[in-house]
Amino acid sequence: MQFLEVVRKALETKTMTPALEQQLDELFWSQEFNNSEMAALSILIEALADGTIRSLEEAQAPAN
């Protein structure tokens, strides 16, 4: 899976699964990013920071 596809999947599902984390980790170390990938990375970081995308554990936790 390509970097933009992984980011798109995380944004669509609003969940960062262990499999997506592993794919991102592999992609971070295997390639240089172009401008569109850098922009997607910025969006991903913002979505993680503001809680739009949650970890699988957080997404499965019962609401209080």
matplotlib code that plots the C-alpha trace (Angstrom):
import matplotlib.pyplot as plt

x = [0.0, 1.3, 1.6, -1.4, -3.6, -2.7, -3.4, -6.7, -7.8, -6.9, -8.9, -11.9, -12.1, -11.0, -9.0, -5.3, -5.1, -1.8, -1.7, -1.9, 0.8, 3.1, 2.5, 3.3, 6.4, 7.7, 6.8, 8.6, 11.8, 11.6, 11.0, 11.4, 8.1, 7.0, 5.0, 1.6, 2.7, 4.2, 0.8, -1.0, 1.4, 0.6, -3.1, -2.6, -0.6, -3.3, -6.0, -4.2, -3.4, -7.0, -8.6, -10.2, -8.3, -8.1, -6.2, -8.0, -8.1, -9.7, -12.2, -13.3, -13.5, -17.1, -18.3, -18.7]
y = [0.0, 3.5, 6.2, 8.3, 5.2, 4.5, 8.1, 8.0, 4.8, 6.2, 9.4, 7.5, 5.0, 7.6, 4.7, 4.0, 0.2, -1.7, -2.8, 0.9, 1.9, -0.9, 0.1, 3.8, 2.8, 0.8, 3.6, 6.2, 4.3, 3.1, 6.3, 10.0, 11.9, 14.3, 17.5, 15.8, 13.1, 15.7, 17.6, 14.3, 13.6, 17.1, 16.3, 12.9, 14.5, 17.1, 14.5, 12.4, 15.4, 16.7, 13.3, 12.9, 9.7, 7.5, 4.3, 1.0, 0.7, 4.1, 3.5, 0.2, 1.6, 2.0, 5.6, 7.0]
z = [0.0, -0.8, 1.7, 0.5, 0.5, 4.2, 5.2, 3.3, 5.0, 8.4, 7.7, 6.3, 9.2, 11.8, 13.4, 13.5, 13.6, 14.4, 10.8, 9.5, 12.1, 10.8, 7.1, 8.0, 9.8, 6.9, 4.4, 6.6, 6.3, 2.7, 0.7, 0.3, 0.4, -2.4, -1.7, -1.8, 0.6, 3.0, 2.9, 3.7, 6.5, 8.0, 7.7, 9.4, 12.3, 12.8, 12.8, 15.3, 17.5, 17.6, 18.2, 14.8, 14.3, 17.3, 18.1, 17.8, 21.6, 22.0, 19.3, 20.9, 24.4, 25.8, 26.0, 29.5]

ax = plt.figure().add_subplot(projection="3d")
ax.plot(x, y, z, "-o")
ax.set_aspect("equal")
plt.show()
